[in-house]
Amino acid sequence: MSKKKVLVAMSGGVDSSAAAALLLEQGYEVAGATMQIWSADEIKKNPSLNEAVNDAKAVANTLGIEHHVFDLSEQFGQNVIAPFINDYLNGRTPNPCVFCNKTMKFGLFLDKALEMGFDCIATGHYARIEKDEKGYHLIHSAFDSKDQTYVLYNMTQHVLEHLLLPVGGMDKSEIRKYAEKAGIEVANKPDSQEICFVPDDDYAKYILEHSNYTDKKGNFVDVNGEVIGEHMGIIHYTVGQRKGLGVAFGEPRYVVEVDAENNRVMLGKNKDTFSASLFAEKVNFISGNIPSTAITVEAKIRYGAKSTKATVIPEENGLFRVEFNTPVRAVTAGQSVVFYNGDEVIGGGIIARRN
């Protein structure tokens, strides 16, 4: 029987590099590929933008595997950067990793791999896949500290059937030791803490430089609608924010809502940031079975949040209402709400608004 052919999505980091090495060790026929998200002009102006590709090439060379570069800069702009900017301009706070995983890594990248004759792809995500008579299941990683299932809720049965997650059962320190032992150059490369296309983590600056938006001052209002100050422009604020408001109020004030339509930002006390329910749109269920009645889940409303028991209720027009057993803080439009049943990810969607 011939070896299974796997194309590893290599980001130039230690996790995907270790994934490639592990699969080689396990007897797979392995090649690597890196998505080039920067245009040739951007790389010419700033060669450091090509670091991910260069690091991945070096690792592939060390492992003795073929390496490909997929120029997906145009598609990345359309599928990730454009909606990211658009969400901010509409008073939302997006998670671009969710866009990228759905449309790029497990969309275009997977399609290219299958077209090239590979049986499946692999990534360095910290998550696990299990299969039984009901199909494929996405499972929380073996260690809480690096679990990445929150940004993987858009998985489908087709994707999981063609995906390997070699590092999902390992701890980060274990991965670094393994990579070092394997002679991988990036074994001790620091983890990226920022969005890949916003290297200095200044989202507002990025939007100002890459869109036609210009800051327009507007009103800070309290929860009763009374004007209490002036804001710098809506892209500088997100729900739950306390610092950096630019105005002193004599007591802590928090962003409760960003109202793009009326160019205003609502502020309140910490208690005003809590919500008992929300509406979610663009909801995906990994099993492919969309519930027609209410289901009980544990829900997370942001990457680092703890899960909270909740009820998910189908509404009209593809919306789902999520009711929490205990109110949750800073429900933020544009972020994702992800549904779990124990360690299994059931699905999730984009938060449309708090209720």
Residue pairs with C-beta under 8 A, 6 or more apart in sequence:
2 29
3 27
3 28
3 29
4 28
4 29
4 119
4 120
5 28
5 29
5 31
5 117
5 118
5 119
5 120
6 23
6 28
6 29
6 30
6 31
6 118
6 119
6 120
6 121
6 122
6 164
7 31
7 32
7 33
7 68
7 113
7 116
7 118
7 120
7 121
7 122
8 16
8 19
8 20
8 23
8 30
8 31
8 32
8 33
8 121
8 122
8 123
9 16
9 32
9 33
9 34
9 35
9 105
9 109
9 121
9 122
9 123
9 124
10 16
10 17
10 20
10 32
10 33
10 34
10 56
10 59
10 60
10 67
11 34
11 52
11 56
11 124
12 34
12 51
12 52
12 53
12 54
12 55
12 56
12 59
12 186
12 189
13 52
13 55
13 124
13 186
13 189
13 191
13 192
14 124
14 175
14 176
14 179
14 184
14 186
14 187
14 188
14 189
15 124
15 125
15 126
15 167
15 175
16 56
16 123
16 124
17 56
17 59
17 124
17 179
17 184
17 186
17 187
18 124
18 166
18 167
18 175
18 178
18 179
18 182
18 184
19 122
19 123
19 124
19 164
19 165
19 166
19 167
20 30
20 32
20 59
20 60
20 63
20 65
20 122
21 63
21 178
21 179
21 182
21 184
22 166
22 167
22 178
23 30
23 122
23 164
23 166
24 30
24 63
24 65
26 166
30 63
30 65
31 60
31 65
31 66
31 67
31 68
31 118
32 56
32 59
32 60
32 63
32 65
32 66
32 67
32 68
33 67
33 68
33 69
33 70
33 109
33 112
33 113
34 52
34 53
34 56
34 57
34 67
34 68
34 69
34 70
35 70
35 72
35 76
35 104
35 105
35 109
36 50
36 53
36 69
36 70
36 71
36 72
36 73
37 72
37 73
37 76
37 80
37 196
37 197
38 49
38 50
38 73
39 73
39 74
42 49
42 73
43 49
43 50
52 196
53 69
55 185
55 186
55 189
56 67
57 67
58 185
58 186
59 184
59 185
59 186
60 66
60 67
61 67
62 183
62 184
62 185
63 182
63 184
70 108
70 109
70 112
72 104
72 108
72 109
75 103
75 104
75 108
76 100
76 104
76 197
79 99
79 100
79 103
79 104
79 107
80 96
80 99
80 100
80 103
80 104
80 197
81 96
81 197
81 210
83 94
83 96
83 99
84 94
84 96
84 99
85 207
85 210
85 211
85 213
87 93
87 94
87 334
88 94
88 203
88 207
88 234
88 235
89 207
89 211
89 213
89 234
89 235
89 260
90 260
91 234
91 258
91 259
91 260
91 261
91 333
92 258
92 332
92 333
92 334
93 238
93 239
93 332
93 333
93 334
93 335
94 334
94 335
95 151
95 303
95 334
95 335
95 336
96 195
96 197
97 151
97 195
98 151
98 153
98 154
98 336
98 350
101 151
101 152
101 154
102 154
105 123
106 154
106 155
106 159
106 163
109 121
110 121
110 159
110 162
110 163
113 120
113 121
113 162
114 162
119 162
120 161
120 162
120 163
120 164
121 162
121 163
121 164
122 163
122 164
122 165
122 166
123 163
123 165
124 166
124 167
125 148
125 152
125 165
125 167
125 168
126 141
126 143
126 146
126 147
126 148
126 165
126 167
126 168
126 172
127 138
127 139
127 140
127 141
127 147
127 148
127 149
127 152
127 165
127 168
127 345
128 138
128 139
128 140
128 141
128 142
128 165
128 168
128 169
129 136
129 137
129 138
129 139
129 160
129 163
129 164
129 165
129 168
130 136
130 137
130 139
131 137
134 287
135 157
135 160
135 287
135 288
136 157
136 160
136 161
136 286
137 160
137 286
137 344
138 149
138 152
138 153
138 155
138 160
138 286
138 344
138 345
139 149
139 168
139 343
139 344
139 345
140 147
140 149
140 340
140 343
140 344
140 345
141 147
141 148
141 149
141 168
141 169
142 168
142 169
142 170
142 171
143 170
143 171
143 172
145 171
145 172
146 171
146 172
149 338
149 340
149 345
150 300
150 302
150 303
150 336
150 338
150 348
151 303
151 336
152 345
153 284
153 286
153 336
153 338
153 339
153 345
153 347
153 348
153 349
154 284
154 348
155 163
155 284
155 286
155 345
156 284
156 286
156 288
157 286
157 287
157 288
160 286
167 175
170 178
172 191
176 187
176 188
179 186
179 187
180 187
180 188
193 201
194 200
194 201
195 201
195 203
197 206
198 206
203 235
204 233
204 235
204 236
207 213
207 235
208 214
208 215
208 235
213 235
215 232
215 233
215 235
215 236
216 233
216 263
217 230
217 231
217 232
217 233
218 230
218 231
218 233
218 234
218 262
218 263
218 264
218 265
219 227
219 229
219 230
219 231
219 263
219 264
219 265
220 227
220 228
220 229
220 230
220 231
220 245
220 247
220 264
220 265
220 266
220 267
221 227
221 228
221 264
221 265
221 266
221 267
222 228
222 266
222 267
222 268
223 256
223 266
223 267
223 268
223 272
228 249
228 267
229 247
229 249
229 267
230 247
231 237
231 245
231 246
231 247
231 264
231 265
232 246
234 258
234 259
234 260
234 263
234 265
236 244
236 246
237 245
237 255
237 258
237 265
238 255
238 258
238 332
239 255
239 256
239 257
239 258
239 273
239 330
239 331
239 332
239 333
240 254
240 255
240 273
240 329
240 330
240 332
241 254
241 255
242 252
242 253
242 254
242 255
245 253
245 255
245 267
249 267
251 269
252 269
252 270
253 267
253 268
253 269
254 267
254 268
254 269
254 270
254 272
254 273
255 265
255 266
255 267
255 273
256 266
256 267
256 268
256 272
256 273
257 265
257 266
258 265
258 266
258 333
259 265
259 266
270 329
273 329
273 330
274 327
274 328
274 329
275 324
275 327
275 328
275 331
275 354
275 355
276 323
276 324
276 327
276 355
277 321
277 322
277 323
277 324
277 354
277 355
278 301
278 321
278 322
278 331
278 337
278 351
278 352
278 353
278 354
278 355
279 315
279 319
279 320
279 321
279 322
279 351
279 352
279 353
279 354
279 355
280 319
280 320
280 321
280 322
280 337
280 348
280 349
280 350
280 351
280 352
281 318
281 319
281 349
281 350
281 352
282 318
282 349
282 350
283 318
283 319
283 320
283 347
283 348
283 349
284 347
284 348
284 349
285 291
285 346
285 347
286 345
286 346
286 347
287 346
287 347
290 314
291 312
291 314
292 314
293 314
294 311
294 312
294 313
294 314
295 311
295 312
295 346
296 309
296 310
296 311
296 312
297 309
297 310
297 311
297 312
297 339
297 340
297 341
297 346
298 307
298 308
298 309
298 310
298 339
298 340
298 341
298 342
299 307
299 308
299 309
299 310
299 312
299 322
299 324
299 337
299 338
299 339
299 340
300 306
300 307
300 308
300 337
300 338
300 340
301 308
301 328
301 330
301 331
301 332
301 335
301 336
301 337
301 351
302 330
302 332
302 335
302 336
305 328
307 340
308 324
308 325
308 326
308 328
309 324
309 325
309 326
310 322
310 323
310 324
310 325
310 339
311 322
311 323
312 320
312 321
312 322
312 339
313 320
313 321
313 322
313 323
314 320
315 321
319 352
320 349
321 355
322 337
331 351
331 354
332 351
333 351
333 352
333 353
333 354
334 350
334 351
335 350
335 351
336 348
336 349
336 350
336 351
337 348
337 349
337 350
337 351
338 345
338 347
338 348
339 345
339 346
339 347
339 348
340 346
